[in-house]
Amino acid sequence: MEGGSSPNLQLQQLPLATAAVSVQPHTDSFSYKENLIGALLAIFGHLVSSIALNLQKYSHIRLAGSKDPRAYFKTKTWWCGFLLLVLGELGVFSSYAFAPLSLIVPLSAVSVIASAIIGIIFIKEKWKPKEFLRRYVLSFIGCGLAIVGTYLLVTFGPNSHEKMTAENITRHLVSWPFLLYVLVEIIVFCLLLYFYKEKNANYIVVILLLVALLGSMTVVTVKAVAGMIVVSIQGTLQLDSPIFYIMLVCMIATAIYQATFLAQASQLYDSAQIASVGYILSTAAAISAGATFYLDFTGEDVLHICMFALGCLIAFLGVFLITRNRKKPVPFEPYISMDAMPGMQNMHDKGIAVQPDLKASFSYGALENNDNMPEIYTPATLPIVQEQHGPKGVSAPPYRVLEHSKKD
C-alpha cells in the first residue's frame, strides 16, 4: 500500500510545486518582455528629450546672434524642440508602468551620453585630429563606460512585476519597511533643510541631497500613477480610487519643490557638477525607494544584484567623466577692486590717499606686470597745474600732480 501510494502522492504534489515556482519573478518570460519594453521606452524618451533641449538651446543661440526681433517662442525650431520634449517625457513616464523603478531611473544616463555626442558632432571649432582626441578623450571614455553600464543595467536589472492596482499600492504604502524608510528620509531632509536655510550650508552635496530625497518620492508616485493609468486602459478602472489622486498630488508637489532646489543649485554651481553629482545621488535614492516600496529585488539572486550594482557604478563613472570634460564658464568681472591693484594700498588705511605705483604698470582686466611693454604704451606725463579755490584774493594750497618720465 505504501509503495503503491507514493507515486500518486508525487503526481499530486508535482502541479503544486510547479505553480509555486511559476510565481517567482525570474521565471516569468513575459516579465522580461515588459522589462525590455520599459527600458526601450526610457531610452527613447531620454534620447528625444536630449535632442529637444539641444534644439531649444540652438534656437536661443541663433536668436541671440542675429538681429531677429522675434521672441524665442515664435520660432519653429523652439516649438519643434518643445514638442519633442513632450514626446520624450511621455516615453519616460510610460516606461515606469512596464519596468521596475530601480531599472528605469539609472537609464537617465542616456540623456547625458546623447548630450555629449550631440555637443561633439555640432562643435563649430576646427581641431586637428590629435587635438580633438586629446580634448575629448574623457568624453569618449565616459560615453563608453556609460554605455557598458547601461547594458549591464538592462541585462541584470530587477525583474519583479505586479499590477499597479489601488489595493496593491495601498498595501505597499502602509508596509512597515516603507514607513521606516519615509521616517528616516523625513528626518534627514529636515536636518539638511535646517543647515541649508539657517546655517547657510550652500554646499552642492547638501542641495542635491535635498533634490534626491524629493526625487525618490517623485519616481515612486510616478510609477504608481503611470501603472494605475495603464491598468485602467486595460479594462480595470483605477482612476476612481482616492489613492490615485493622493499619488498624483504628491507627484506634482515633490516635482515642483525639486525643480526649485535645482534652480537654486544652478545659480551657485556649474551645470556639469550638478549633472554628475545629481545623477549619482538621485539614482541611489531612487533605487533605495524602489527596493523599499515596490520590493524590486525580491526573489533576485546575489549574482544579478551584484552585476546590477556594478552596472550602476560603471554608469556613475561614465557620467562623471563626461561632465568633467565640459568647459567651466569664466565669470566676467566688470571692475577691479582698488586694493587688488599692484602698488595700491588700502585707501582706508590711516585715511591717507596713496598714488598707485606706476613702476608696476597694469592694464584693465588683467592684473599682470607689463614692464616689458614698448615705451609707446607707457603712461603719458601730465603737466603740473595749479588752481585757485575759494574767494578771490585768498590763495589755496595747490594740489600736486605727480610727474613721471618714461625712464620711471
C-alpha positions as CSV (number, residue, x, y, z in Angstrom):
1,M,0.0,0.0,0.0
2,E,2.7,2.4,0.9
3,G,4.7,1.6,-2.2
4,G,1.6,2.0,-4.4
5,S,0.5,5.3,-2.9
6,S,3.9,7.1,-3.0
7,P,3.8,7.6,-6.8
8,N,0.3,9.1,-6.5
9,L,1.5,11.4,-3.9
10,Q,4.3,12.6,-6.0
11,L,2.0,13.1,-9.0
12,Q,-0.4,15.1,-6.8
13,Q,2.4,17.3,-5.4
14,L,4.0,18.0,-8.8
15,P,1.5,20.6,-10.0
16,L,1.7,22.4,-6.7
17,A,5.4,22.6,-6.9
18,T,5.3,23.8,-10.5
19,A,2.7,26.5,-9.5
20,A,4.9,27.7,-6.7
21,V,7.9,28.0,-9.0
22,S,5.9,29.9,-11.6
23,V,5.2,32.8,-9.4
24,Q,8.9,33.6,-8.9
25,P,9.8,36.8,-10.7
26,H,12.8,35.5,-12.6
27,T,10.9,32.5,-14.3
28,D,8.2,34.5,-16.0
29,S,9.2,35.0,-19.6
30,F,6.7,37.8,-20.2
31,S,8.2,39.9,-17.4
32,Y,11.4,40.0,-19.4
33,K,9.5,41.4,-22.3
34,E,8.0,44.0,-20.0
35,N,11.5,44.9,-18.8
36,L,12.6,45.3,-22.4
37,I,9.6,47.4,-23.4
38,G,10.1,49.7,-20.3
39,A,13.9,50.0,-21.0
40,L,13.4,50.8,-24.7
41,L,10.7,53.4,-23.8
42,A,13.0,55.0,-21.3
43,I,16.0,55.1,-23.6
44,F,13.8,56.5,-26.4
45,G,12.4,59.2,-24.1
46,H,15.8,60.3,-22.8
47,L,17.2,60.5,-26.3
48,V,14.3,62.5,-27.7
49,S,14.4,64.8,-24.6
50,S,18.1,65.4,-25.1
51,I,17.7,66.3,-28.8
52,A,14.7,68.6,-27.9
53,L,16.7,70.5,-25.3
54,N,19.6,71.0,-27.7
55,L,17.2,72.2,-30.4
56,Q,15.7,74.8,-27.9
57,K,19.2,75.9,-26.9
58,Y,20.2,76.2,-30.6
59,S,17.1,78.4,-31.1
60,H,18.1,80.7,-28.3
61,I,21.7,81.0,-29.5
62,R,20.6,81.7,-33.1
63,L,18.3,84.5,-32.0
64,A,20.9,86.0,-29.7
65,G,23.4,86.1,-32.6
66,S,21.1,87.7,-35.1
67,K,19.1,90.8,-35.5
68,D,15.8,88.9,-35.5
69,P,13.4,90.8,-33.1
70,R,11.1,87.8,-32.6
71,A,10.8,86.1,-29.3
72,Y,12.1,82.6,-28.9
73,F,8.6,81.1,-28.6
74,K,7.7,82.4,-32.0
75,T,10.3,80.3,-33.9
76,K,9.6,77.0,-35.4
77,T,12.8,75.5,-34.0
78,W,11.8,76.2,-30.4
79,W,8.4,74.7,-30.9
80,C,9.8,71.6,-32.6
81,G,12.1,71.2,-29.6
82,F,9.1,71.7,-27.2
83,L,7.0,69.0,-29.0
84,L,9.9,66.6,-29.0
85,L,10.4,67.3,-25.3
86,V,6.8,66.5,-24.5
87,L,7.1,63.3,-26.6
88,G,10.3,62.3,-24.7
89,E,8.8,62.9,-21.3
90,L,5.7,60.8,-22.2
91,G,8.0,58.0,-23.2
92,V,9.8,58.1,-19.9
93,F,6.6,58.4,-18.0
94,S,5.0,55.4,-19.7
95,S,8.2,53.3,-19.1
96,Y,7.6,53.3,-15.4
97,A,4.3,51.3,-16.0
98,F,6.2,48.4,-17.5
99,A,9.6,48.0,-15.9
100,P,10.7,48.2,-12.2
101,L,11.6,51.5,-10.8
102,S,15.2,50.5,-10.0
103,L,15.7,49.7,-13.7
104,I,14.2,52.8,-15.2
105,V,15.9,55.5,-13.0
106,P,19.6,54.7,-13.9
107,L,18.8,54.9,-17.6
108,S,18.7,58.7,-17.4
109,A,22.5,58.4,-18.1
110,V,21.3,58.0,-21.7
111,S,20.5,61.7,-21.8
112,V,24.0,62.6,-20.6
113,I,25.5,60.4,-23.3
114,A,23.3,61.9,-26.0
115,S,24.1,65.5,-24.9
116,A,27.8,64.7,-25.1
117,I,27.6,63.2,-28.5
118,I,25.5,66.0,-29.9
119,G,27.9,68.6,-28.5
120,I,30.9,66.9,-30.2
121,I,29.1,66.5,-33.5
122,F,27.8,70.1,-33.7
123,I,31.0,71.7,-32.4
124,K,31.9,74.7,-34.5
125,E,35.6,74.9,-33.9
126,K,38.0,73.1,-36.2
127,W,40.5,70.9,-34.4
128,K,43.3,68.8,-35.6
129,P,42.8,65.0,-35.0
130,K,45.4,64.9,-32.3
131,E,44.0,68.0,-30.5
132,F,40.4,66.7,-30.9
133,L,41.2,63.3,-29.3
134,R,43.2,65.0,-26.6
135,R,40.4,67.4,-25.8
136,Y,37.6,64.9,-25.9
137,V,39.3,61.7,-24.7
138,L,37.5,61.9,-21.4
139,S,34.1,62.3,-23.1
140,F,34.8,59.2,-25.3
141,I,35.9,57.1,-22.4
142,G,32.9,58.3,-20.3
143,C,30.4,57.5,-23.1
144,G,31.9,54.0,-23.5
145,L,31.6,53.4,-19.8
146,A,28.1,54.7,-19.6
147,I,27.0,52.5,-22.5
148,V,28.6,49.4,-20.8
149,G,26.9,50.3,-17.5
150,T,23.5,50.8,-19.3
151,Y,23.9,47.4,-20.9
152,L,24.5,45.8,-17.5
153,L,21.6,47.6,-16.0
154,V,19.2,46.3,-18.7
155,T,20.6,42.8,-18.6
156,F,20.8,42.3,-14.9
157,G,18.0,44.7,-13.8
158,P,15.4,43.6,-11.3
159,N,12.5,41.5,-12.7
160,S,9.7,41.9,-10.2
161,H,6.3,42.9,-11.7
162,E,2.8,43.4,-10.2
163,K,-0.3,45.2,-11.4
164,M,-0.4,48.7,-10.1
165,T,-3.9,48.4,-8.6
166,A,-5.2,50.7,-5.8
167,E,-5.2,47.7,-3.4
168,N,-1.5,46.8,-4.1
169,I,-0.3,50.4,-3.8
170,T,-2.2,50.9,-0.6
171,R,-0.7,47.8,0.8
172,H,2.8,49.0,-0.1
173,L,2.1,52.4,1.3
174,V,1.3,51.2,4.8
175,S,4.0,48.5,5.0
176,W,6.4,48.9,7.8
177,P,9.6,48.9,5.7
178,F,8.4,51.8,3.7
179,L,7.1,53.7,6.7
180,L,10.5,53.3,8.4
181,Y,12.2,54.5,5.2
182,V,9.9,57.5,5.0
183,L,10.6,58.4,8.6
184,V,14.4,58.3,8.1
185,E,14.0,60.3,4.9
186,I,11.9,63.0,6.6
187,I,14.5,63.3,9.5
188,V,17.4,63.6,7.1
189,F,15.5,66.0,4.9
190,C,14.6,68.3,7.8
191,L,18.3,68.3,9.1
192,L,19.6,69.2,5.6
193,L,17.0,71.9,5.2
194,Y,17.9,73.3,8.6
195,F,21.6,73.5,7.7
196,Y,20.8,74.9,4.3
197,K,18.4,77.6,5.4
198,E,19.7,78.5,8.9
199,K,23.4,77.8,8.7
200,N,23.9,78.8,5.1
201,A,25.4,75.5,4.2
202,N,25.2,76.1,0.4
203,Y,27.3,73.0,-0.5
204,I,26.4,71.3,-3.7
205,V,26.0,67.9,-1.9
206,V,23.5,69.4,0.6
207,I,21.4,71.0,-2.1
208,L,21.4,67.9,-4.4
209,L,20.7,65.6,-1.5
210,L,17.5,67.6,-0.9
211,V,16.8,67.2,-4.6
212,A,17.5,63.4,-4.5
213,L,15.2,62.8,-1.4
214,L,12.4,64.7,-3.1
215,G,13.1,62.9,-6.4
216,S,12.9,59.5,-4.7
217,M,9.3,60.3,-3.7
218,T,8.6,61.7,-7.2
219,V,9.6,58.5,-9.0
220,V,7.6,56.3,-6.5
221,T,4.5,58.3,-7.2
222,V,5.2,58.5,-11.0
223,K,5.3,54.7,-11.2
224,A,2.0,54.4,-9.2
225,V,0.2,57.0,-11.3
226,A,1.5,55.5,-14.6
227,G,0.8,52.0,-13.6
228,M,-2.8,52.8,-12.5
229,I,-3.4,54.6,-15.8
230,V,-2.2,51.5,-17.8
231,V,-4.3,49.1,-15.7
232,S,-7.3,51.4,-16.3
233,I,-6.7,51.4,-20.0
234,Q,-6.5,47.6,-19.9
235,G,-10.1,47.4,-18.6
236,T,-9.8,47.6,-14.8
237,L,-10.7,51.2,-13.7
238,Q,-8.4,52.6,-11.0
239,L,-8.9,56.3,-11.5
240,D,-11.9,56.4,-9.2
241,S,-9.7,55.4,-6.2
242,P,-8.6,58.1,-3.7
243,I,-5.1,56.7,-3.7
244,F,-4.6,57.6,-7.3
245,Y,-5.3,61.3,-6.6
246,I,-3.1,61.2,-3.4
247,M,-0.2,59.9,-5.5
248,L,-0.9,62.5,-8.2
249,V,-0.8,65.4,-5.8
250,C,2.4,64.1,-4.2
251,M,4.0,63.7,-7.6
252,I,3.2,67.3,-8.6
253,A,4.2,68.8,-5.3
254,T,7.6,66.9,-5.0
255,A,8.4,67.7,-8.6
256,I,7.8,71.5,-8.1
257,Y,10.0,71.6,-4.9
258,Q,12.6,69.5,-6.7
259,A,12.7,72.0,-9.5
260,T,13.0,74.9,-7.0
261,F,16.1,73.4,-5.4
262,L,17.6,72.6,-8.7
263,A,17.2,76.2,-9.8
264,Q,19.0,77.4,-6.6
265,A,21.8,74.9,-7.3
266,S,22.2,76.2,-10.9
267,Q,22.7,79.7,-9.6
268,L,25.6,78.6,-7.4
269,Y,27.4,75.8,-9.3
270,D,28.3,74.7,-12.7
271,S,25.8,72.7,-14.7
272,A,28.4,69.9,-15.2
273,Q,28.8,69.4,-11.5
274,I,25.1,69.4,-11.0
275,A,24.6,66.8,-13.7
276,S,27.2,64.4,-12.4
277,V,26.6,64.7,-8.6
278,G,22.8,65.0,-9.1
279,Y,22.7,61.8,-11.2
280,I,24.6,59.8,-8.7
281,L,22.7,60.9,-5.6
282,S,19.2,60.8,-7.3
283,T,19.8,57.4,-8.7
284,A,21.0,56.0,-5.4
285,A,18.0,57.5,-3.6
286,A,15.5,56.3,-6.2
287,I,16.9,52.7,-6.2
288,S,16.6,52.6,-2.4
289,A,13.0,53.9,-2.6
290,G,12.1,51.4,-5.3
291,A,13.6,48.5,-3.3
292,T,11.7,49.6,-0.2
293,F,8.3,50.5,-1.7
294,Y,7.9,48.1,-4.6
295,L,10.3,45.4,-3.4
296,D,12.1,45.4,-6.7
297,F,14.8,43.0,-5.7
298,T,12.6,40.3,-4.1
299,G,13.5,36.9,-5.5
300,E,16.6,38.1,-7.2
301,D,19.8,36.0,-6.7
302,V,23.1,37.5,-5.5
303,L,24.7,37.4,-8.9
304,H,22.1,39.6,-10.5
305,I,22.1,42.1,-7.7
306,C,26.0,42.3,-7.8
307,M,26.0,42.8,-11.6
308,F,23.3,45.4,-11.4
309,A,25.3,47.3,-8.7
310,L,28.4,47.0,-10.9
311,G,26.4,48.5,-13.9
312,C,25.3,51.4,-11.7
313,L,28.9,52.1,-10.6
314,I,30.2,52.0,-14.2
315,A,27.4,54.3,-15.3
316,F,28.2,56.7,-12.4
317,L,31.9,56.7,-13.5
318,G,30.9,57.3,-17.1
319,V,28.7,60.3,-16.3
320,F,31.4,61.7,-14.1
321,L,34.0,61.6,-16.9
322,I,31.6,63.1,-19.4
323,T,30.7,66.0,-17.3
324,R,34.2,66.6,-16.1
325,N,35.4,67.4,-19.6
326,R,32.9,70.3,-20.1
327,K,34.2,73.8,-20.1
328,K,33.7,75.9,-17.0
329,P,32.3,79.3,-17.7
330,V,34.6,82.2,-16.8
331,P,32.7,84.9,-14.9
332,F,33.1,88.4,-16.3
333,E,34.3,91.0,-13.7
334,P,33.1,94.5,-14.7
335,Y,35.5,96.2,-12.3
336,I,38.7,95.6,-10.4
337,S,38.9,96.1,-6.7
338,M,41.2,99.0,-5.8
339,D,43.1,97.1,-3.2
340,A,43.8,94.3,-5.8
341,M,45.9,96.7,-8.0
342,P,49.7,96.3,-7.9
343,G,51.2,99.0,-5.7
344,M,47.8,100.3,-4.5
345,Q,47.4,100.3,-0.7
346,N,44.1,100.1,1.0
347,M,42.5,103.6,0.8
348,H,41.1,103.2,4.2
349,D,44.4,102.7,6.0
350,K,45.0,105.7,8.2
351,G,43.0,107.9,5.8
352,I,45.9,108.6,3.5
353,A,45.3,108.9,-0.2
354,V,48.0,107.0,-2.0
355,Q,49.0,107.2,-5.6
356,P,49.4,103.9,-7.5
357,D,53.0,102.8,-8.1
358,L,53.4,103.3,-11.9
359,K,56.6,101.3,-11.9
360,A,54.4,98.2,-11.9
361,S,52.1,99.2,-14.7
362,F,48.8,97.4,-15.1
363,S,46.0,97.1,-17.6
364,Y,42.3,97.0,-17.1
365,G,41.0,93.4,-16.7
366,A,44.5,91.8,-16.5
367,L,46.4,92.1,-13.2
368,E,49.8,91.4,-14.8
369,N,53.1,93.1,-14.7
370,N,53.6,94.6,-18.1
371,D,57.1,96.0,-17.7
372,N,58.3,94.6,-21.0
373,M,55.7,96.5,-23.0
374,P,57.1,99.0,-25.5
375,E,57.6,102.6,-24.5
376,I,54.7,103.7,-26.6
377,Y,52.3,102.2,-24.1
378,T,53.8,103.9,-21.0
379,P,51.7,106.4,-19.3
380,A,51.9,109.9,-20.7
381,T,53.3,112.7,-18.4
382,L,50.8,115.2,-17.1
383,P,51.6,118.9,-16.7
384,I,51.6,120.5,-13.3
385,V,48.6,122.7,-13.0
386,Q,47.7,124.9,-10.1
387,E,44.2,126.1,-9.5
388,Q,42.8,128.6,-7.0
389,H,39.9,127.6,-4.9
390,G,37.8,129.8,-2.7
391,P,37.2,133.5,-2.8
392,K,39.3,135.8,-4.8
393,G,42.4,137.1,-3.1
394,V,42.7,134.0,-0.9
395,S,45.3,131.6,-2.1
396,A,44.6,127.9,-1.5
397,P,47.3,125.3,-1.3
398,P,47.8,123.9,-4.8
399,Y,47.3,120.2,-5.3
400,R,50.2,118.3,-6.8
401,V,50.1,116.0,-9.8
402,L,53.0,113.5,-9.9
403,E,55.1,113.8,-13.0
404,H,56.9,110.7,-14.3
405,S,59.3,110.3,-17.1
406,K,59.5,107.4,-19.4
407,K,62.5,106.1,-17.6
408,D,60.5,105.8,-14.3
